[in-house]
Amino acid sequence: MVRKMSRSLQISIGLLAILAVFIGFWLTDDKTGANALGNPSPERTVVVDMIQVEKAGMADRVVAVGTTRAQQAIDLVPLATGRVEAVLFVPGQEVEKGAPLIHLDRESEEAQVMEANAALDHAGNALARAQQLAKSDRIAQASVEELQADFLAAQARLKAADKILAERTVVAPFTGKIGFTEIDVGGRVSEGMVLTTLDDLSTMQVEFSLPERYYGVLAPEMSLTLKSVAFNEREFEGQIKDIDARIDPVTRSFRVRAEVPNPNGVLPTGMFVHVGISLADRDVISIPDQVVLAQGAESFVFVVREGRAVQTAVELGQRLGDRVEVLTGLREGDQIIAKGLHNLRDGTKVAQVSAQAGTDGSQSLDGVLGG
């Protein structure tokens, strides 16, 4: 019986202790002066730096990728089969139009030219004698006409023999730079076999594709620039030459061909390049790129509405320097937060930092906001 009363007494004392603690907290104010069970602590206000969204002029710049191509570029092939007698160039050499590059063996063809020449001389002499005799009616006119036909046929045979002989030499059809070759003197080549390449690098062509929305704003002779990592971002200037008359129905893009002067031949054929085209300036909403935050695949900024930071999704457009175009999500006159972003959450109460936070305005802002 005593044990049961002791157990009940212990429980009663414990309940009284808990009640006393509860009443103590209810009667006691915390350090901020707020009752722990009644009024919550005052809401925290984050000090930020705000800027106003304004429209500004931005040059619309179209960017694409393309590949260089020589204005003239061919594979040099022989028009006949034979043995190589001479290679008259070295890879990378600049050659003039008509310069001989490769000689094939030609003894048989030279003999045919000599034979055709002799036949032509004989036919010419016979025709001259007949024409002389015809003046005194000592030969029929029909014989003269027959000899004249023989002379013309001999001329044709000589021309054909000269052409066959000329085909034993590969010449440069235009001025350009010779490529590599795998042939050697004494080797045998066949008709149509690629011996080397010839590129006219004085002017380069660049072909690239653009989305259809730019079709109406591009025109021939518009200026553009090329860049390549091979030249440490050096810019090459050129202009649009041709615009395709068709838009690809699958990709919704169209092809553009440009020309870029290449007087020193530094740009080779087949190089990957970045193409930039500057269009007319237009008024757009642009903001500093450092105020844009990323969340997954989306971008957002903090807009100030009724004293609170509102996380607002934005669609970004073109970048120019340290600013970025905003296509959707902001209006002209909106207040956005530029500094103090790391302390914010959606709905946080904010206040503009005072410009007199320190002796130097910009430094004091950085010190208060932490960047």
C-alpha positions in Angstrom: 0.0 0.0 0.0 2.8 2.4 0.9 4.6 1.4 -2.4 1.5 2.3 -4.4 1.1 5.7 -2.7 4.9 6.5 -3.3 4.4 5.6 -7.0 1.4 7.9 -7.3 3.2 10.7 -5.4 6.2 10.4 -7.9 3.8 10.8 -10.9 2.1 13.8 -9.3 5.4 15.5 -8.6 6.5 14.9 -12.2 3.3 16.4 -13.6 3.6 19.4 -11.4 7.2 20.0 -12.5 6.2 19.9 -16.2 3.4 22.3 -15.5 5.7 24.7 -13.7 8.2 24.7 -16.6 5.3 25.4 -19.1 4.0 28.3 -17.0 7.5 29.7 -16.7 8.0 29.8 -20.4 4.6 31.4 -20.9 5.3 34.1 -18.4 8.9 34.8 -19.4 9.8 37.0 -22.5 12.7 36.0 -24.7 15.7 38.2 -25.5 13.9 39.9 -28.4 10.9 40.7 -26.2 8.6 38.2 -27.9 6.6 35.6 -25.9 7.8 32.1 -26.7 4.2 30.7 -26.8 2.4 33.7 -28.2 3.9 36.2 -30.7 6.5 34.9 -33.2 9.9 36.6 -33.6 9.9 39.6 -36.0 10.4 38.6 -39.7 14.0 38.9 -41.0 14.6 41.6 -43.6 17.5 41.1 -46.1 19.4 44.1 -47.2 19.9 44.0 -51.0 20.9 46.3 -53.9 18.2 46.8 -56.5 18.3 48.0 -60.1 15.5 49.0 -62.4 14.9 47.1 -65.7 15.3 49.4 -68.7 15.3 49.0 -72.5 18.6 49.6 -74.3 20.0 49.2 -77.8 21.6 45.9 -78.6 23.2 44.8 -81.8 21.4 41.6 -83.0 24.3 39.2 -83.8 23.7 36.0 -85.6 26.2 33.2 -84.8 26.7 30.0 -86.8 29.3 27.4 -87.6 30.6 26.6 -91.0 33.4 25.0 -93.0 35.9 26.7 -95.3 36.3 25.7 -98.9 38.6 27.0 -101.6 37.0 29.1 -104.3 38.4 26.6 -106.8 39.5 23.1 -105.6 40.1 20.1 -107.8 41.8 16.7 -107.8 44.4 16.5 -110.5 44.1 13.4 -112.6 45.9 12.2 -115.8 43.9 11.9 -119.1 46.1 9.0 -120.2 47.8 5.9 -118.8 51.6 5.7 -118.6 54.8 5.8 -116.7 55.8 8.9 -114.7 58.9 10.6 -116.2 59.0 13.7 -114.1 57.3 15.3 -111.1 57.8 19.1 -111.4 56.4 20.3 -108.0 56.7 19.9 -104.3 53.7 19.8 -101.9 52.6 23.2 -100.7 54.1 25.0 -103.7 52.2 27.9 -105.4 52.0 27.2 -109.1 50.7 29.4 -112.0 48.0 28.6 -114.4 49.3 26.4 -117.2 52.4 25.3 -115.4 53.5 21.7 -116.2 53.3 19.5 -113.1 53.8 15.9 -114.2 55.3 14.4 -117.4 54.4 10.9 -118.5 56.4 8.9 -121.0 55.8 10.3 -124.5 58.0 8.6 -127.2 55.2 7.0 -129.1 53.0 10.1 -129.0 55.9 12.3 -130.2 56.5 9.9 -133.1 52.8 10.2 -134.1 53.1 14.0 -134.1 56.2 13.8 -136.3 54.3 11.5 -138.7 51.3 13.7 -138.8 53.5 16.7 -139.5 55.2 15.0 -142.4 51.8 13.9 -143.9 50.6 17.5 -143.5 53.7 18.8 -145.4 53.2 16.3 -148.2 49.5 17.2 -148.5 50.3 20.9 -148.5 52.9 20.6 -151.2 50.7 18.5 -153.4 47.9 21.0 -153.0 50.1 23.9 -153.9 51.3 22.2 -157.1 47.8 21.4 -158.1 46.6 24.9 -157.6 49.5 26.2 -159.7 48.6 23.8 -162.5 44.9 24.6 -162.3 45.8 28.2 -163.3 46.8 27.0 -166.8 44.0 24.4 -167.0 46.6 21.6 -166.9 44.7 19.8 -164.1 41.0 19.2 -163.5 39.4 21.2 -160.8 38.0 18.0 -159.2 41.6 16.8 -158.6 42.4 20.1 -156.9 39.4 19.8 -154.6 40.4 16.2 -153.7 43.9 17.3 -152.8 42.5 20.1 -150.7 40.4 17.6 -148.8 43.5 15.5 -148.2 45.3 18.6 -146.8 42.5 19.4 -144.4 42.4 15.7 -143.2 46.2 15.9 -142.6 45.7 19.0 -140.5 43.0 17.3 -138.4 45.3 14.3 -137.8 48.1 16.5 -136.7 45.7 18.3 -134.3 44.6 15.0 -132.8 48.2 13.8 -132.4 49.1 17.1 -130.7 46.2 16.6 -128.3 47.3 13.1 -127.4 50.8 14.3 -126.8 49.6 17.2 -124.6 47.6 14.7 -122.5 51.0 13.1 -121.5 51.6 16.3 -119.4 49.5 17.2 -116.4 49.2 21.0 -116.1 47.7 23.4 -113.6 44.3 24.6 -114.9 44.4 27.7 -112.6 46.8 29.4 -110.1 46.8 27.7 -106.7 48.6 25.7 -104.1 49.6 22.1 -104.7 48.7 19.4 -102.2 50.4 16.1 -101.2 51.1 13.4 -103.7 51.9 9.7 -103.4 53.4 9.2 -106.9 57.1 8.8 -107.7 59.2 9.0 -110.9 59.0 5.6 -112.7 55.6 4.7 -111.2 52.8 3.8 -113.4 49.5 5.8 -113.3 46.2 5.2 -115.0 43.6 7.5 -116.5 41.5 9.1 -113.8 43.8 8.3 -110.9 44.2 11.2 -108.4 47.8 12.4 -108.5 47.5 15.5 -106.2 45.2 18.4 -105.4 45.1 22.0 -106.4 43.4 24.7 -104.4 42.9 28.4 -105.2 43.2 29.9 -101.7 43.1 33.5 -102.7 39.4 33.7 -101.7 37.7 31.2 -99.3 34.1 30.2 -99.4 32.2 29.4 -96.2 28.9 27.6 -96.2 26.7 27.5 -93.1 23.0 27.2 -92.1 20.8 29.6 -90.2 17.2 29.3 -88.7 14.4 30.4 -91.0 13.6 33.4 -88.8 16.7 35.2 -90.3 15.7 34.6 -93.9 14.2 38.0 -94.4 16.9 40.0 -92.8 20.0 38.7 -94.6 21.1 39.9 -98.0 24.1 39.5 -100.3 27.1 41.7 -99.6 26.3 41.9 -95.8 29.5 41.8 -93.8 30.5 39.0 -91.5 33.4 37.7 -89.5 35.1 34.3 -89.1 37.0 33.0 -86.1 38.9 29.8 -85.6 40.7 28.3 -82.6 43.6 27.5 -84.9 44.4 31.2 -85.1 43.9 32.3 -81.5 40.5 33.8 -82.1 41.8 36.1 -84.9 39.0 37.6 -87.0 38.7 37.3 -90.7 36.3 39.6 -92.5 34.1 38.7 -95.4 30.7 39.1 -96.9 27.6 37.1 -97.8 27.7 36.0 -101.5 24.6 33.7 -102.0 21.5 32.8 -100.0 19.7 29.5 -100.8 16.3 29.9 -102.4 14.9 27.0 -100.3 14.3 26.3 -96.6 14.8 22.8 -95.4 11.3 21.6 -94.3 12.8 19.2 -91.7 15.4 21.5 -90.0 13.6 24.8 -90.8 16.9 26.3 -91.8 18.5 27.6 -95.0 22.0 27.6 -96.4 24.2 30.7 -96.8 27.5 31.0 -98.7 30.0 33.7 -97.9 33.3 34.8 -99.4 36.4 35.7 -97.3 39.5 37.2 -98.8 42.6 35.1 -98.0 45.5 36.9 -99.7 48.2 35.1 -97.8 46.6 31.7 -98.1 46.5 31.2 -94.3 43.0 29.7 -94.2 43.0 26.1 -95.5 40.1 24.1 -97.0 37.9 22.2 -94.6 38.5 24.2 -91.5 35.8 24.5 -88.9 35.0 28.2 -88.2 32.6 30.3 -86.2 30.6 32.8 -88.3 29.2 36.1 -86.8 26.9 38.5 -88.6 25.9 41.8 -87.0 22.4 43.0 -87.8 20.8 46.4 -87.1 20.5 47.6 -83.4 17.2 47.1 -81.7 15.7 48.1 -78.3 15.5 45.2 -75.9 15.3 44.5 -72.2 18.8 43.5 -71.1 20.2 42.9 -67.6 23.6 42.1 -66.2 24.3 38.5 -66.6 25.5 38.1 -63.0 21.9 38.7 -61.7 20.6 35.6 -63.5 20.5 32.4 -61.5 20.1 28.9 -62.8 17.9 26.1 -61.5 18.1 23.0 -63.6 17.5 24.0 -67.2 15.6 27.2 -66.2 16.9 30.7 -65.5 15.4 33.1 -63.0 15.9 36.4 -61.3 14.5 38.0 -58.1 12.0 40.7 -58.8 10.9 43.0 -55.9 7.2 43.1 -55.5 5.6 44.9 -52.5 8.9 44.7 -50.6 9.5 41.0 -51.1 11.8 39.0 -53.4 9.8 37.1 -55.9 11.6 34.3 -57.8 10.7 34.9 -61.5 11.5 32.6 -64.4 13.0 34.4 -67.5 13.7 33.4 -71.1 17.1 34.6 -72.2 18.1 35.7 -75.7 21.3 37.0 -77.1 24.4 37.8 -74.9 26.5 40.9 -75.5 29.5 41.4 -73.3 28.4 41.3 -69.6 24.7 41.7 -70.4 22.0 39.3 -71.6 18.7 39.9 -73.4 15.5 38.9 -71.6 12.8 37.7 -74.0 10.1 37.0 -71.5 9.6 37.3 -67.7 10.4 41.0 -67.1 8.9 44.3 -68.0 10.5 47.7 -68.3 10.4 49.4 -64.9 10.6 46.2 -62.9 12.9 46.3 -59.8 15.3 43.3 -59.7 17.9 42.4 -57.1 21.5 42.8 -58.2 23.4 42.1 -55.0 22.7 40.1 -51.9 21.3 37.2 -53.9 22.9 34.4 -51.8 20.7 35.4 -48.8 17.4 35.2 -50.6 14.5 32.8 -50.9 11.2 33.2 -52.7 9.1 35.6 -50.7 11.9 37.0 -48.5 11.3 40.5 -47.2 14.0 42.9 -48.7 15.2 46.5 -48.2 17.4 48.6 -50.4 20.9 49.1 -48.9 21.8 52.6 -48.0 24.4 54.3 -50.3 26.1 55.7 -47.1 27.0 52.4 -45.7 30.6 53.3 -45.8 33.0 56.0 -46.9 33.2 54.6 -50.5 29.8 53.8 -52.0 30.6 50.7 -54.1 32.9 49.2 -51.5 30.4 49.6 -48.8 27.7 47.8 -50.9 30.0 44.9 -51.4 30.9 44.8 -47.8 27.2 44.8 -46.6 25.9 42.4 -49.3 28.8 40.1 -49.7 28.9 40.5 -53.6 
